[in-house]
Amino acid sequence: MRNDCDLRKKLRADAFRSGIKDAVPIGLGYLAVSFSLGITARNAGLSALQGGVASFLCLASAGEYAGFTLIAASASLAEMALMILIINLRYMLMSLALSQKTDPHMPFFHRLLFGGAVTDELFAVNIARPGLLDPWYFYGGMAIAVPLWTAGTCIGIVAGNVLPARIVSALSVALYGMFIAIIVPPARKDKFIAVIIAVCFAASFAVQRLPLLSGINSGTKTIILTLIIASAAAVIRPKDPGAVPEKEVPDA
């Protein structure tokens, strides 16, 4: 019994360390991007504490940027809530996808804790990980990504507009490099995934140029494209419900 307990602890610790390791480039990208968000928050009149709390609770660049912009425009709370809800609806889709990798016996508190930290990048590394969703791997990613995202916002607010805009923009490029690092390995292993990624890029470019869709915000466009492309991919290549996970998750 003691040996089983020790083994579970070791597996949890290994998963946590693996999550930390994989989240280092994510955290560095977050630090750069949230720094520019911090400058936006400062221009909206937020203090470092206020901006830090907003970043810690929201964890979404587009949602936070919209929120800070609306604060600067003296928008109502209802307008702000509606806009951020629409922009961040894509995280609901990501959560639904992650739920398909969740152990049915996983305690509710695990779902609640990492459910509030689903970001594009943490979603990508967790959905690409073989087997069932490991909460301790997710926590390892959160331990790096969330503090650096929050810290970047605070630093940006404190620094204000001291740094030239070109330098801040250059720092943001690190996040695009991280996206490439996430999508290339699975695309090389599976040609179907590579085709889907290419379709996503082409469709995203197209909807930004179509005059008929010019009045729809980017968050809604992302949701529409996600639903259409993901549904089509699921129909073309459905997941085998009888497939055995490649890796089991230790008991929580």
MILO-889786 format. One record per residue (C-alpha): residue number from 1; residue in three letters; x, y, z. Coordinates in steps of 0.001 Angstrom, whole numbers, plus 500000, padded with zeros to 6 digits. Layout:
# residues N
i  aa  x  y  z
NUM  ALA  X  Y  Z;
...
# end
This chain:
# residues 252
i  aa  x  y  z
1  MET  500000  500000  500000;
2  ARG  502795  502385  500921;
3  ASN  504651  501527  497722;
4  ASP  501526  502368  495675;
5  CYS  501203  505701  497475;
6  ASP  504857  506521  496878;
7  LEU  504492  505605  493210;
8  ARG  501477  507906  492790;
9  LYS  503390  510756  494433;
10  LYS  506336  510184  492112;
11  LEU  504104  510127  489033;
12  ARG  502428  513364  490143;
13  ALA  505787  515032  490761;
14  ASP  507106  513883  487373;
15  ALA  503984  515193  485611;
16  PHE  504221  518514  487485;
17  ARG  507896  518961  486525;
18  SER  507100  518058  482925;
19  GLY  504352  520681  482890;
20  ILE  506762  523290  484214;
21  LYS  509358  522409  481590;
22  ASP  506883  522597  478709;
23  ALA  505415  525870  479994;
24  VAL  508709  527790  480141;
25  PRO  508486  529064  476521;
26  ILE  504783  529752  477070;
27  GLY  505542  531805  480168;
28  LEU  508267  533796  478400;
29  GLY  505891  534581  475552;
30  TYR  503216  535577  478062;
31  LEU  505638  537892  479838;
32  ALA  506285  539781  476610;
33  VAL  502670  539976  475476;
34  SER  501236  540907  478870;
35  PHE  503857  543645  479147;
36  SER  502228  545432  476218;
37  LEU  498827  544818  477842;
38  GLY  500203  546484  480955;
39  ILE  500948  549619  478976;
40  THR  497356  549592  477687;
41  ALA  496074  549143  481236;
42  ARG  498174  552038  482468;
43  ASN  496817  554284  479732;
44  ALA  493340  553314  480924;
45  GLY  494210  554534  484417;
46  LEU  494700  551173  486170;
47  SER  497266  550689  488924;
48  ALA  499744  547803  488923;
49  LEU  497634  545990  491526;
50  GLN  494412  546440  489563;
51  GLY  495990  545372  486280;
52  GLY  497680  542395  487927;
53  VAL  494411  541167  489446;
54  ALA  492665  541593  486071;
55  SER  495339  539531  484311;
56  PHE  495358  536848  487015;
57  LEU  491600  536376  486749;
58  CYS  491142  536785  482975;
59  LEU  494252  535207  481393;
60  ALA  493229  536303  477914;
61  SER  495054  538862  475808;
62  ALA  492125  539757  473525;
63  GLY  489651  539825  476411;
64  GLU  491890  541972  478584;
65  TYR  492740  544350  475758;
66  ALA  489036  544816  475058;
67  GLY  488357  545336  478754;
68  PHE  491132  547894  479199;
69  THR  490046  549713  476041;
70  LEU  486433  549884  477254;
71  ILE  487596  551140  480650;
72  ALA  489506  553917  478912;
73  ALA  486340  554739  476940;
74  SER  484260  554854  480179;
75  ALA  482001  552031  478954;
76  SER  479382  550517  481241;
77  LEU  479935  547284  483147;
78  ALA  477243  545585  481056;
79  GLU  478978  546520  477810;
80  MET  482309  545320  479152;
81  ALA  480887  542015  480392;
82  LEU  479137  541309  477086;
83  MET  482177  542125  474971;
84  ILE  484579  540027  477046;
85  LEU  482076  537156  477105;
86  ILE  481862  537115  473312;
87  ILE  485614  537395  472816;
88  ASN  486400  534657  475349;
89  LEU  483716  532196  474241;
90  ARG  486379  530188  472417;
91  TYR  487648  528976  475778;
92  MET  484348  527199  476281;
93  LEU  485061  525225  473119;
94  MET  488561  524425  474359;
95  SER  487175  523278  477703;
96  LEU  484719  520986  475926;
97  ALA  487595  519484  473949;
98  LEU  489647  518958  477112;
99  SER  486678  517308  478801;
100  GLN  486941  514508  476229;
101  LYS  490390  513688  477640;
102  THR  489313  513849  481280;
103  ASP  489174  510779  483497;
104  PRO  485495  510293  484502;
105  HIS  486642  509665  488081;
106  MET  488653  512882  488363;
107  PRO  487523  514873  491453;
108  PHE  485531  518046  490813;
109  PHE  488079  520334  492483;
110  HIS  490668  519424  489812;
111  ARG  488239  520371  487045;
112  LEU  487365  523613  488824;
113  LEU  490987  524678  489363;
114  PHE  492378  524144  485885;
115  GLY  489067  525042  484261;
116  GLY  489780  528654  485173;
117  ALA  493207  528608  483516;
118  VAL  492419  527316  480032;
119  THR  494407  529465  477621;
120  ASP  495228  528890  473950;
121  GLU  498746  527673  474696;
122  LEU  498010  525588  477809;
123  PHE  495141  524030  475894;
124  ALA  497452  523185  472987;
125  VAL  500136  521446  475057;
126  ASN  497556  519523  477109;
127  ILE  495405  518430  474175;
128  ALA  498534  517233  472343;
129  ARG  499772  515213  475337;
130  PRO  499099  511463  474880;
131  GLY  496533  509776  477080;
132  LEU  494064  511224  479548;
133  LEU  494313  514772  480867;
134  ASP  496736  514854  483795;
135  PRO  495805  517596  486307;
136  TRP  499316  517662  487752;
137  TYR  500808  518327  484324;
138  PHE  498279  521139  483902;
139  TYR  499202  522547  487326;
140  GLY  502868  522555  486342;
141  GLY  502021  524642  483297;
142  MET  499881  526980  485380;
143  ALA  502708  527408  487921;
144  ILE  504837  529051  485216;
145  ALA  502357  530608  482797;
146  VAL  499955  532327  485216;
147  PRO  502547  534152  487388;
148  LEU  504533  535345  484358;
149  TRP  501375  536568  482623;
150  THR  500353  538473  485744;
151  ALA  503864  539803  486362;
152  GLY  504188  541024  482778;
153  THR  501050  543120  483126;
154  CYS  502258  544657  486380;
155  ILE  505697  545417  484918;
156  GLY  504122  546974  481831;
157  ILE  501965  549248  483966;
158  VAL  504937  550335  486054;
159  ALA  507164  550865  483043;
160  GLY  504458  552761  481195;
161  ASN  505556  554075  477859;
162  VAL  509264  554233  478696;
163  LEU  510229  551639  476092;
164  PRO  509731  552462  472396;
165  ALA  506668  550905  470797;
166  ARG  508845  549004  468307;
167  ILE  510630  547136  471090;
168  VAL  507347  546146  472738;
169  SER  506024  544949  469370;
170  ALA  509201  542940  468740;
171  LEU  508844  541182  472095;
172  SER  505366  540055  471119;
173  VAL  506768  538073  468176;
174  ALA  507961  535418  470647;
175  LEU  504372  534244  471056;
176  TYR  504010  533545  467327;
177  GLY  507193  531490  467422;
178  MET  505705  529473  470274;
179  PHE  502548  528791  468248;
180  ILE  504698  527450  465411;
181  ALA  506568  525204  467848;
182  ILE  503239  523794  469065;
183  ILE  501649  523011  465692;
184  VAL  504647  521761  463695;
185  PRO  505336  518430  465529;
186  PRO  501771  517017  465231;
187  ALA  501529  518286  461654;
188  ARG  504681  516373  460721;
189  LYS  503286  513175  462236;
190  ASP  499824  513369  460653;
191  LYS  499171  514792  457172;
192  PHE  495482  515241  457986;
193  ILE  496384  517580  460860;
194  ALA  498705  519486  458520;
195  VAL  495854  519937  456039;
196  ILE  493491  521127  458793;
197  ILE  496085  523645  460002;
198  ALA  496522  524952  456449;
199  VAL  492749  525239  456059;
200  CYS  492572  527146  459358;
201  PHE  495201  529639  458216;
202  ALA  493528  530138  454829;
203  ALA  490036  530488  456322;
204  SER  491222  532894  458998;
205  PHE  492896  535062  456356;
206  ALA  489804  534946  454159;
207  VAL  487295  535987  456820;
208  GLN  489437  538987  457692;
209  ARG  489199  540175  454077;
210  LEU  485563  539428  453256;
211  PRO  483501  542652  453245;
212  LEU  480376  540810  454414;
213  LEU  482113  539826  457671;
214  SER  483774  543146  458374;
215  GLY  481188  544032  461006;
216  ILE  481833  540884  463076;
217  ASN  484494  541099  465779;
218  SER  487512  538787  465669;
219  GLY  486388  536754  468685;
220  THR  483082  535816  467023;
221  LYS  484878  535009  463771;
222  THR  487211  532676  465677;
223  ILE  484253  530873  467249;
224  ILE  482472  530448  463903;
225  LEU  485596  529112  462182;
226  THR  486349  526781  465087;
227  LEU  482860  525279  465016;
228  ILE  482821  524810  461241;
229  ILE  486342  523419  460803;
230  ALA  486301  521276  463953;
231  SER  482909  519817  463010;
232  ALA  484078  519055  459489;
233  ALA  487258  517405  460790;
234  ALA  485246  515331  463269;
235  VAL  482944  514103  460481;
236  ILE  485792  513327  458083;
237  ARG  487937  511591  460693;
238  PRO  485870  510713  463780;
239  LYS  487608  509619  466967;
240  ASP  487348  505907  467746;
241  PRO  485288  505699  470966;
242  GLY  486872  502347  471745;
243  ALA  490437  503613  471503;
244  VAL  492582  502896  474531;
245  PRO  494477  505915  475931;
246  GLU  498228  505708  475426;
247  LYS  498984  506797  478944;
248  GLU  496999  506414  482135;
249  VAL  496769  509159  484721;
250  PRO  497682  508365  488349;
251  ASP  494868  508445  490885;
252  ALA  494121  511975  492152;
# end
